[in-house]
Amino acid sequence: MQGSVALDKDDLTLVEALQRDPRAPWTTVAEIVGTNPVTASRRWERLRSTGAAWATGTPGPGSFHAQCLAYVDVTCLPSAKTRVAQELAGDAHALSVDITAGGRDLLMTVAAVDLPTLGRYLLERLDRVPGVTGTRARIATRLYAEGSLWRLGVLPAAAGGAPLPPTRAATLDAVDRELMSALGVDARASYATLAQVTGISQPTARRRVDRLISSGAILLRTEVAAPLAGWPVSVVLSADAPAGRLHDVATTLARLREVRLCATLASTPSLLVVAWLSSLEEVHRFEQDFLQKVPDVEVLDRLVVLRAVKRMGHLLDDEGRAVGMVRMDVWQDPVNPDE
């Protein structure tokens, strides 16, 4: 992209070290990347302050149904795409917003605490936005791969990979939600900062954060501006698989190098796959690999992301840099957020 400066190998190595453990101490990170803790910390602060990389926490499947997810295709009036995308990016329930090419104008990731709240957002908020001409929501039944598991691939692969944490649904109180909000802004926030934000002690903050992570209530991830990291193309495939093979197919697809998201859906088609690629020429090659791994799957639809407007709460500029943050409060009323 014109005007962009690609991240160098040292930057990418540091980002991947933090992808493995977003809250790792600088001594551990420095050992992985081959530098000292002060240098690692300074380099990360430079990346974070410029929006080239950031660490965040998103509502996970253990947050008492807060991972009630829907992937929503939106069509708009021709002149309204960018305006609608920017307006929707300000919504707490719209975790991600992409402007796409290939039959739909926008693809959104929408989350809510439960199905009634999700329905309220879709019917009473999204469908009434001026410029929106149609929507189609597909509700996720299970995540097999998502952004917290994806790696840049500049470090040797960790043995066995990093599966999603086991889900143990936890009832979250107001303090837990405040902690999740603070970690959404910065997953590396110190326990002193978290304690100050929530009004609890540092040991209590540590115990609560450990519980949120271990239960899967929050998923920590280290993100990067994709175009600057050599992954400027994002493709979205909708596919169908035989019901009896759906789990095996999703498990196989989730292991593909480029896959950022693999979810099964309570709809037809039954699979959604999002991949990051190095060029547009790679789109067909990726789909060929996709079908070679799972030949009994039919790809029914393809979208290419023209611009990522928001990714998991973070607002992005044209280069994919984080330039703002919208609190991912999936518990609030989507129509009357102040109530």
Disulfide bonds with the S-S distance in Angstrom:
none
